[in-house]
Structures are given as structure tokens and as C-alpha cells.
């Protein structure tokens, strides 16, 4: 549920940043606007997922964890923008071939709905498998258990 909540927050950030850019400074560049929006949401996602969704999972040093998070998020960003690129440039669902309303509906469905669902499923799998692989690797906040996981104790010895 926490992963879904973080996803919902980042979904709203993506929509807000995307449309703010798309209808102001990047009117002719919908892929760039969407890419920047996803990048902003990804940074927020890292902080929220690390500190809340997967706070008791880990098993990697912070810099490795961050590198893997952003590597897989970059792949997910490509998966997220791919449906928009297909909609715009393969199916030609853009002006002047179609009206403005059709273009905006196609953009919303392809990027915000379809792209986000594909990227979310990929992120869930990749984060759980590669980025935050070990359950219980970090103590829960307020649990009183301040012992290090066995793997870190072994390295420290």
C-alpha cells in the first residue's frame, strides 16, 4: 500500500509538472515535458520509497542503492515515454492530423495511463528484486531494535 501511495503522489506530480511545462515553455515538445515531469517525480519517489515504502528493506550501501534506483528508474522512464512516442510519431495522433482534443486525450491515455502502468509494474519488480532486496535489512523506526543486520555485522567484524 505504501508503494501505491508513493506512486499516487508521484503520479500527481507527473501530471502537474507535465501540463505546466507542456502548456507553457515546452508547447512543441511533449516528450521533453513528460520526460522532465517523470524525472522530477522519480527524485521524489526515491526519497519516499527509501524512507517510507521500503524503509525496512535494503541490503546495499546507500550509493549502490541510489545508483540502482536511478538506473531502473531511467529504464522505467523509457518505458513510460514509449507509448507517448508511438501515439505521437507512429500513429500520428497529433495536430494537424487530428484535433487538439483528440491529441490531448491520446497523450493522456498513452503517457499518463498506459506508460505509467507499465513503468509502475517494472519499478515494483526491479526495486523489490534489485534495489531493496533484503527484507528486514534496516530496523524499523521506533522499534527499539538498533542491531545491524547480520550481513553488516559480519563485514564489521
Secondary structure, 3 states (H helix, E strand, C coil): CHHHHHHHHHHHHHHHHHHHHHCCCCCCCHHHHHHHHHHHHHHHHHHHHHHHHCCCCECCCHHHHHHHHHHHHHHHHHHHHHHHHHHHHHCCCCCCCCCHHHHHHHHHHHHHHHHHHHHHHHHHHHHHHHHCCECCCCCCCCCCCCCCCHHHHHHHC
